[in-house]
Amino acid sequence: MIRNYLKIALKVLLRRKFFTFISLFGVSLTLVVLLVATALLDNVFAAQAPEVLGNRTLGVYLMGMTGPESTRTGFAGYQFLDRFVRPMAKLPAVEAVTCFSLPETGVSYLDGKKIESSVKHTDGEFWRVMRFDFLEGGPFTAEDDRNARFVAVINEATRDKFFAGQPALGRTLEVDGQRFKVVGVVPDVPILRIAPYADVWVPIGTSKSDLYKKELVGNFMGLIVARSRADFPQIKAEVQSRLEQAKPLIYDPKQFERLMGGADTPFEAAARLLLSSRLEEGSPQKLWAVLIGLAVAFMLLPTVNLVNINLSRIMDRSSEIGVRKAFGASSWTLIGQFVIENVVLTLVGGALGLLLGLLALQAINASEVIPYARLAINLRVFLYALLIALFFGLFSGVYPAWRMSRLHPVKALRGRSV
């Protein structure tokens, strides 16, 4: 019976080509947008190389200071990370701690040509937390950082720009008037990976100014690798207690009274940033609700349109329905047939959406709109797309099918829909 339903479904799709085109266009376009959005979120929040320890890593990303009349928000300051977060590496629940700056634009000149690079200052422990696959050489060390040695790790793109793709190990490059010796080369990291992303990584100790050492809120981030995810609550509580310990260091106690921030997963940090004006603890559940709500709202309009299109298509078949009901076809049999037809239609639209989504992601990668982007449709994204297609098929097919199945055979034979 299902085989016959599938044959009928294919015939129906070819009967009204315009309706079929509109339906396929709505499903596939919606899926393309959702696939691209899901791939972007996957690249931002999912654990991927070199952040292979991401599933058990918390970050001190955002910090702020607040008082009765003033609030200052930003990223973590080096002073807080160095004095209060780094010592947490000695705790039994913690495996490693690293701190690093946000990328800053560094300018170089090569044969009269200006080259801009994203430069990140890191400590030696950074390379233990980030598991880069070194193409040449290796990382610089904590000793290099302490002694402010002018060494650097660069990515492939920088090697291509400065050394025409030739081996770079042991060679030097100049950035912002400082000359660094290349000790390692790593693959490019997409800018969506906020923590590891850079073109050039150099020791914190090589910074031109030491003003960063006095900042509680500044231009740095810290990562804390837990022994297991079960240790997250303990680590979060410890960071909160150290925020309290750091209050005496506030440079203007008359203006600011307390420090805000905490240890978060990247998604929790996004919730803190988007849902809390003063960087108080955000609710990832609320952020999930917002994202799901936006996705549902985005899908609602094409679904309503599909319901109307399917209703019109099915109404055109009222005579067929009347004949089948006159010969004893039950309402459930008719509903099953119409739903299968609609699921076939939406799965075809889903397949087109997957193909177009793949092409869209490849176009984004090739355009370099997102530096070093490696967006791809993985198995998880594919399953999301399949579920979305089934949602379209069931939701937009059930109501029209139910309505037509309730037609009286005589009215249906006369071509009436009510």
Rosetta blueprint (number, residue, H / E / L):
1 M L
2 I H
3 R H
4 N H
5 Y H
6 L H
7 K H
8 I H
9 A H
10 L H
11 K H
12 V H
13 L H
14 L H
15 R H
16 R L
17 K H
18 F H
19 F H
20 T H
21 F H
22 I H
23 S H
24 L H
25 F H
26 G H
27 V H
28 S H
29 L H
30 T H
31 L H
32 V H
33 V H
34 L H
35 L H
36 V H
37 A H
38 T H
39 A H
40 L H
41 L H
42 D H
43 N H
44 V H
45 F H
46 A L
47 A L
48 Q L
49 A L
50 P L
51 E L
52 V L
53 L L
54 G H
55 N H
56 R H
57 T E
58 L E
59 G E
60 V E
61 Y L
62 L E
63 M E
64 G E
65 M E
66 T E
67 G L
68 P L
69 E L
70 S L
71 T E
72 R E
73 T E
74 G E
75 F E
76 A E
77 G L
78 Y H
79 Q H
80 F H
81 L H
82 D H
83 R H
84 F H
85 V H
86 R H
87 P H
88 M H
89 A H
90 K H
91 L L
92 P L
93 A L
94 V E
95 E E
96 A E
97 V E
98 T E
99 C E
100 F E
101 S E
102 L L
103 P L
104 E E
105 T E
106 G E
107 V E
108 S E
109 Y E
110 L E
111 D L
112 G L
113 K E
114 K E
115 I E
116 E E
117 S E
118 S E
119 V E
120 K E
121 H E
122 T E
123 D L
124 G L
125 E L
126 F H
127 W H
128 R H
129 V H
130 M L
131 R L
132 F L
133 D L
134 F L
135 L L
136 E E
137 G E
138 G L
139 P L
140 F L
141 T L
142 A H
143 E H
144 D H
145 D H
146 R H
147 N L
148 A L
149 R L
150 F L
151 V E
152 A E
153 V E
154 I E
155 N E
156 E H
157 A H
158 T H
159 R H
160 D H
161 K H
162 F H
163 F H
164 A L
165 G L
166 Q L
167 P L
168 A L
169 L L
170 G L
171 R L
172 T E
173 L E
174 E E
175 V E
176 D L
177 G L
178 Q E
179 R E
180 F E
181 K E
182 V E
183 V E
184 G E
185 V E
186 V E
187 P L
188 D L
189 V L
190 P L
191 I L
192 L L
193 R L
194 I L
195 A L
196 P L
197 Y L
198 A L
199 D L
200 V E
201 W E
202 V E
203 P E
204 I H
205 G H
206 T H
207 S L
208 K L
209 S L
210 D L
211 L H
212 Y H
213 K H
214 K H
215 E L
216 L L
217 V E
218 G E
219 N L
220 F E
221 M E
222 G E
223 L E
224 I E
225 V E
226 A E
227 R L
228 S L
229 R H
230 A H
231 D H
232 F H
233 P H
234 Q H
235 I H
236 K H
237 A H
238 E H
239 V H
240 Q H
241 S H
242 R H
243 L H
244 E H
245 Q H
246 A L
247 K H
248 P H
249 L H
250 I L
251 Y L
252 D L
253 P L
254 K L
255 Q L
256 F L
257 E L
258 R E
259 L E
260 M E
261 G E
262 G L
263 A L
264 D E
265 T L
266 P H
267 F H
268 E H
269 A H
270 A H
271 A H
272 R H
273 L H
274 L H
275 L H
276 S L
277 S L
278 R L
279 L L
280 E L
281 E L
282 G L
283 S L
284 P H
285 Q H
286 K H
287 L H
288 W H
289 A H
290 V H
291 L H
292 I H
293 G H
294 L H
295 A H
296 V H
297 A H
298 F H
299 M H
300 L H
301 L H
302 P H
303 T H
304 V H
305 N H
306 L H
307 V H
308 N H
309 I H
310 N H
311 L H
312 S H
313 R H
314 I H
315 M H
316 D L
317 R L
318 S H
319 S H
320 E H
321 I H
322 G H
323 V H
324 R H
325 K H
326 A H
327 F L
328 G L
329 A L
330 S L
331 S H
332 W H
333 T H
334 L H
335 I H
336 G H
337 Q H
338 F H
339 V H
340 I H
341 E H
342 N H
343 V H
344 V H
345 L H
346 T H
347 L H
348 V H
349 G H
350 G H
351 A H
352 L H
353 G H
354 L H
355 L H
356 L H
357 G H
358 L H
359 L H
360 A H
361 L H
362 Q H
363 A H
364 I H
365 N H
366 A H
367 S H
368 E L
369 V L
370 I L
371 P L
372 Y L
373 A L
374 R L
375 L L
376 A L
377 I L
378 N L
379 L H
380 R H
381 V H
382 F H
383 L H
384 Y H
385 A H
386 L H
387 L H
388 I H
389 A H
390 L H
391 F H
392 F H
393 G H
394 L H
395 F H
396 S H
397 G H
398 V H
399 Y H
400 P H
401 A H
402 W H
403 R H
404 M H
405 S H
406 R L
407 L L
408 H L
409 P H
410 V H
411 K H
412 A H
413 L H
414 R L
415 G L
416 R L
417 S L
418 V L
